[in-house]
Amino acid sequence: MLLPEPLVSVVIPHFNDIEGLKRALASLSVQDTRAFEVIVVDDGSVPAVRAALELVTSSWDFDVRTLYHVKNLGASGARNTGLVASRGSIICLLDSDDLFLPGKLSWVIDQI
């Protein structure tokens, strides 16, 4: 179920790195707010990774939308796709090989 109006959109470009994506998503699971949506943009990963992606993105206590590129456009192209699909008034970019510290999203919201 999508939040009606998420405050924050977290855009995660992804390419062939399931383990990194799991860690990035885990860093969102410890945030002290749930006023966010997550958009993972798969940037043309190999079929085996794409098959595993649905399992990885469906196992969290928050909604994750996954968008797919047929061919690799690079991280910037994947970010742009995620930005276009975002519904939040605040955009946060999180690479699939990076983490958000606990409290990051609350801190960002408090800065507005």
N, C-alpha and C positions, 0 to 999 in steps of 0.2 A: 504494500500500500504506500503510495506516495504522499508525502506531507502536502497539504493544500498550498501553502506558500512557504517554502523553505527560506530561511534567512540567509543561509550560506550554501553555496554550491562548491563542492570539492571535486575538482577535475583531476583525474589520474590517467595520464597517457601510459599505455602498456604495450610492450612488445617482447614476447617469448620469455617472460620472467615470472612464472607462477609463484615461486617462493618469495621473491621480492614483493609482489603484489599482496600476498598473504600478510607479510609484515607491515606493509603500508596500511592495509585495511585494519589490522589489529591495533595500530596506533590510533585509528579513529574510534575503535570500540571502547577505548578508555577515556574518551573526551567527556567532560562534565556537562555537556549540552547535547541535545538531540535535534536541535533546530537546523539540521543540515541535510542536504541530499548528496549522494555520491554518484559521479558519472565516470565510469571506467571506459576509456576508448582503446579498444584493441586495434593496434596499428599494423594489421596484416600478419599476425602471428601464424606459425605453422599449424596445420590442422590438429595435431595432438594437443597443442597448448590451447587452442580455441575450444576443443572438446572439454578440457579440464576447467576452463574459465567459468562456466555456469555453476559448477559445484563450488568453486572458490567464492564466487560473488553471492551465492544464495545462503551462506551459512552464518550470517551476521545478524545482530539485533537491530539493524537499520537497513533501509532500502538502498540497493545498488542498481543503477541502470547501466547496462553495458551496450555500447555502440561499437560497430565493427567497420574497419576499413578493409576493402578487398586487397589493396596493395599498400605497402609501407610508404607513408608520406613523411615520416620523421616525427620527432616529438612535437615540433611546432605545429605541424598539420593536425596531429591528434589533439593537442591542446585547443586549437581553433575549433575543431569539431565539438569538443566538450563545452567550450564557451557558448557556441551557438545554441546548444541544447540546454544550457543552464537556466534555472528559474529563480535562483536566489539573487538578492540584491547585493550580496558580498560574494566575490569569487576568490577561492583559495586554490592554488595549484600545488599538487602533491605528486611528485614523480614516484613511479612504482619501486624505485630503489631508495626511497627516503621515508622518513617517519615524522609525524607530528608529536611533539611532547604533550603529556597530559595537560589540559587546560588551554592549549593553543587556540581552539576555536572560541572559547569564552573570552580570552584575551582580545582576539580580533574583533569580536562583537562589541566589547567594551570600548574599543578605540573609536567607534563611530559616534 
